[in-house]
Amino acid sequence: MKIDFDILEKVAHLARLEVKDAEKEGLLKDMNNILSFMDKLNEVNTDKVEPLVYMNEEFNVLREDKIIPTISREEGLANAPKSDGKYFRVAKVINKQ
């Protein structure tokens, strides 16, 4: 398949892109290069190749969820510039209008 200016303009319209006249020649060349590369991939024999779901052999490699001790509220508030014993106290940054 070869892309011409009409197809380029239609694709640009569908993608809601504004393509300037100065850019059209380069874009047309790039799109045709992409399609010719895809044609090269179609020449590869893939009869005995199974489709891939993942790119590697690992499946759901996730760490196990573990409950681990964290710092207490008092330890978290110990270095706070201001606190009320339960929460950090910060300057008001949002005003009601």
C-alpha positions in Angstrom: 0.0 0.0 0.0 1.3 3.4 -0.9 0.1 6.6 0.9 -0.6 9.6 -1.2 -1.6 13.2 -0.2 -5.3 12.4 -0.2 -4.9 9.5 2.3 -2.5 11.7 4.4 -5.1 14.4 4.6 -7.8 11.9 5.5 -5.7 10.4 8.2 -4.8 13.8 9.6 -8.5 14.7 9.6 -9.5 11.5 11.4 -6.7 12.1 14.0 -7.8 15.7 14.3 -4.2 16.9 13.4 -3.4 20.1 11.6 -0.7 19.3 9.1 1.0 22.3 7.4 1.8 22.1 3.7 5.6 22.3 4.5 5.3 19.2 6.7 3.3 17.1 4.3 6.2 15.9 2.1 8.3 14.7 5.1 5.3 13.1 6.8 4.3 11.3 3.6 7.8 9.9 3.3 7.9 8.8 6.9 4.5 7.1 6.7 5.5 5.2 3.5 8.7 4.1 5.2 6.7 2.7 8.1 4.5 0.8 5.7 7.4 -0.6 3.7 8.9 -1.8 7.0 5.7 -3.5 7.9 5.7 -5.2 4.5 9.2 -6.6 5.3 7.8 -8.0 8.6 5.0 -9.8 6.6 7.7 -11.7 4.7 8.9 -13.5 7.9 7.7 -17.0 8.2 5.8 -17.3 11.5 4.0 -20.6 10.9 5.4 -22.4 13.9 5.7 -19.5 16.3 3.1 -19.3 19.0 1.6 -15.9 19.9 3.1 -14.2 22.9 1.1 -12.9 25.9 4.2 -11.8 27.8 7.7 -11.0 26.5 9.4 -13.2 29.1 8.8 -16.5 30.9 8.0 -14.9 34.2 4.3 -14.7 35.2 3.0 -12.4 37.8 6.3 -11.7 39.5 5.0 -9.9 42.6 6.3 -9.9 46.1 4.2 -11.5 48.8 2.1 -9.2 50.9 3.5 -9.0 54.4 2.4 -7.0 57.4 5.5 -5.3 58.7 5.9 -2.9 61.6 5.7 0.8 60.8 6.4 3.8 62.9 3.9 4.8 65.6 1.9 8.0 65.5 4.1 9.5 68.2 7.3 8.7 66.3 5.8 10.2 63.1 4.9 13.4 64.9 8.1 13.6 66.9 10.0 15.8 64.4 7.0 17.8 63.2 7.3 21.6 63.6 3.7 21.7 64.8 1.3 19.0 65.8 -1.7 18.6 68.0 -0.8 15.1 69.2 -2.8 13.4 66.5 -2.2 15.3 63.3 0.4 17.6 61.6 -0.5 21.3 61.8 0.2 23.2 58.7 -0.6 26.7 57.4 -4.0 27.2 55.7 -3.4 27.2 52.0 -7.0 27.2 50.6 -9.4 30.0 51.3 -13.1 29.6 51.0 -14.7 32.1 48.6 
